[in-house]
Amino acid sequence: GAGDRDALVLETLMAFKRAGCTGVLTYHAADAARLLNG
């Protein structure tokens, strides 16, 4: 479902942040922005 995809996108980006990345280029940028802004 869409909820699973949203959780996967956020978890993947958070994993990159925990690993020390300062920037990520992704096809999911628009989805991530939508999820983070409410």
N, C-alpha and C positions, 0 to 999 in steps of 0.2 A: 504494500500500500504506500501511499504518498507519505504517511507519517514515518514509516521505516526509512524511506529515502532521505527525508529531512534530518532524521537523527543520524544517519550515516554520514551525510555531508558535514554536519556540525562536528561530529566526533572526529572525522578525518582532519578537519581544519584545526581542531583543538590539539590533536596529536602532533601536528606539525609545529604548533606554537610551543608545546611542552618540549619538543625536541630542539628548540632554539631558533627556529626560522623567524626571520623578520618580515618576510613577504612570501606570498604564494600566488602563482598564476594558475587559475583554474577556470574550467568551463562552468563551474557552479557558483561563480561570484555573485550573480544576480540573485540566485536562490539564497545564498548565505546572507546577503545584505537584507533581503526580505525577512528572513528568520530572525536576524539579530535586531532589526528595528521594530519588530512586533507585528 
